Every structure is written in C-alpha cells, then in structure tokens.
Amino acid sequence: MAIYRLLHRGVFEPDDVRLLATVYEKVLCTVGVVDRKDPRAELIASKVVQLAQAGERDPECLKDLAIEELQQSRDIASNP
C-alpha cells in the first residue's frame, strides 16, 4: 500500500500510522480509486502524509484537506 511506503520514511507514532492509513483509505474510497497501483493512490498517500507532517491530525479534516488540495491541483478526479 502506497501509504505504508511513505510512512516508513517518516517518523510517526503507531497511532498516527493507523490514523493516516485510515484517512488514506477514506480518501481513496471518496474519490473512487480502487486499484492501489493507480498513480492517484500514490498522490493521495503523499498528500495525506504531507498534511500530517504539517501537523494536522484530525481525521475528517485530513480527509477533506487532502481531497480539496488534490482536486485544486487537478491531480485527481472523482472518476477518470
């Protein structure tokens, strides 16, 4: 899973890893990415980790911010 490859590089507590993995899955589901090998899955993982590194830990806020920022940058679309 893309999120775990990125989390392996950073320093996150176990609770944070679980939180970020859950948020990642929710974002994937929300935008309709099913295939974890889809390049958008890696973009989503990167964005979730980036937001967490900036200090965000609220799961709903992380999910909403990730979706909003990715859609604004046109990195993802709901249905390709």
N, C-alpha and C positions, 0 to 999 in steps of 0.2 A: 504494500500500500504506500502510495506516494508520501503521505503524511509522516509515516514512521521513518522513512529515509531522511527526511528533513529534520525531524525531531532528534534523530540520532546525532546530528551535528551540533545541536544546541544544548544548552543546559536548562532543562526543565525538570521540575519535581514530578514524581509519578502521578500525582493528582492532576497536574497541568497536562501531562501527556494524555491521560484519559479524557480530560475536558476537550483538548484540541482534536483528538480523534473523533469524539462525538460531534463536535461542531463541523468538522470536515465532512463527516457522513451526512449531516443535515443539509449542508450546502450542496453537496453532490445531488442529493435527492431533490432539493428545491429547484435546481437548475436542470434536472433531468439527465445527469451524467451517470450512466450505468456501468460502462466499461472503465475499470480502474486504469487501463492502459491508454485511455483517451488523453491527449495532451492537455485538455482542460482540467483533468484531475490534478495534474502536477501544478498548474497555475493556481488552482483553488487551494491546494496544500500550501504553496508558497505564500499566498495572501493570508491565510489563517495564521501561519507561523509568524509572518511579518507583523501582523496586528498584535499578536500575543507578545512578541518581543518589545513592542512599543508600550506594553503594559496593560492591554485590555484583557480581562479575564471573565467578564460577564458573557455567558454562552449565547444568549439571544443577541446581544449587542455585537459580539464577534461574528455571528452568522450574518446579521443584517449588514454590517460594515463590509464584510468580505464580498457579499453579493453586490452591494451597491458600488464598491470600488471596481470590481471586475467588470460589471456592466458598463460603468462610465468609461472604462478604458477599452471597452469592446473586446476584452479578452475571452469573454464567454457570452453565450446566448442561450436562452431557455431551451430552444430546440434548433440544433444546427441544420 
